């Protein structure tokens, strides 16, 4: 199981957006951005785990790769 991103991480990100990008008329884009950030976080975490396993000889031996 992969750890989920911190709940307030996205809210902190949104604090850095200029007000003109947080308008109600851009809600669809805002929702897409939220989904993309979540997917990118998940992918980066998975890649980091695989990199850790492949780059550490002891870990490769432990998981029998």
ABEGO torsion letter per residue (X at the ends): XBBBBBAAAAAAAAAABBAAAABAAAAAAAAAAAAAAAAAAAAAAAAAAAAAAAABAAAAAAAGX
